[in-house]
């Protein structure tokens, strides 16, 4: 006896079963509609479960099994990042068969590059960008991030040894990716200058040194400055510094002063010594005179001088 003809049946498969892309990208897979039994009948393909902003195209939308069709899923930048189950369904001969495809969409990323100049070779610097910190001894530091606005800051100042440091400009800011993906940071070399004085006591009063037009007294010393390499400054120590004690002052008869173009660090601490005023008088007035040796134009002598 003749066997009864088998009814029409088919299956749908997708290879590979999963894929991934960034927002705005696309992936492809092969859909196979395979005849299982019976006489072939037309099978139409459809795709469902796509995330928003995504579309699917099929190189062959229908046919007689067995046939293959290339499925391309295209996403847009508005497609939310996430994992989605896409269903490919074949319908024909009163039957419906389907297969699933797992689509992973990741946020589109951009490379943001920070470039520094001004640091000597081998000096380490770092950038904190969007909460992530990276360091380098080279000229660039890069980050890979999704689109968005991020705050950033560069290490500043960076110590370069005794009396020298490097200061970033700009040292912080914000970047909106992808509209901006590069940031230049310039490091300027600064040198430390310290102004102090020795030989002075707590009774010293008045100006000891004038730096760039600003007066500094004993109580404000040492005065410390960080001056940019190549900048010009002036300073002048005073020959005489007053005292709260009557008849006393401090003196340096060769006080340092000058105008400098900064090319290194410096620590100035000239020495002062105490001088005392010697007052003499003849009583009654006009009865004679006193001659002092050694003489003094203003009556002040170094402590310990024999007169």
C-alpha positions, 0 to 999 in steps of 0.5 A: 500500500502507498504511504500517505504523503507527509504534510507540509512543515518547515523550520526557521533558524537564525545564524548566528543566534546573537550579535552586538553593535553600538548605537547607530551601528548594524549587525547581520545574520542569516535566516534559513527556512528549511523544508522538513516535510511535504511539498514546499509552499511559500513562506513569508518572513517577518521580524518583531521585537525591535527596539525603538529607533531600529529597523530590520531588512531581509534580502528575501522576504518570502520563498519556497523552502529551503531558502536563506535570507540575510537579515540586517538590523540597523540601529540609530543613535536614539536606540536605547542601550540594552539587550533585546530578543528579536523574533524572526517568524515564517508564515506559510501553509497555515503554519507559523514557525519562529526563531529568536536572535539576541541583540545587544546595543551598547552606547556609542563611544568616543575617544577624548584626548588630553594633550600636555606640553611644558612638562619635562620628559619623564614627569608624571601628570594625571587627568580625572575625567568623568570620575575616572583618573589616568596618569602618564609620563607621555604627552597624551591621556585618552578616555573612551566614553559615551556621548555626554558632558563630563567635568575634568581636572588636571593635576596641578601644581606638580612638584618638580623638585626643590623650589620648582613646580609646574602649573596647568592652564587650564587646570579644569573644565568640562567637555561635551562629547562628541562635539569636543574630543580634544583638550590641550593643557599647557604647563608653566614652570614656576620657581619659588622665591623666599624673602626672609632676614636674619638678626632681627628680633620680635621688637623689629618694626616697619618695613624690612623688604619691598617686593613688587611694590608691596612692603613686608615687615618682620612679622610677615616674613618669610614671604614666599612667592611662586614666580613664572619662569621668564617673569620680571620682578623687583625687590629691595631690602631696607638699610634700616629697620626700626624697633619698638625699643627706644634708641634701637634699630637694625641695620644692613649697610649693603641691603640686597636689591634688584630687578630679576627675570626669573630662571630659577629659585632663590632664598634671600636672607640678609643679615641685620645687626642691632644699632643703638643711639648714643645721646650726649649733652653738656650741662649747663648748656653752652658750657662746652662740647663733647667730641665722640670717637668714632663719630656717627652722623646720626648718633647710632653705633653698632652694638658692642662699639667702644666710643 
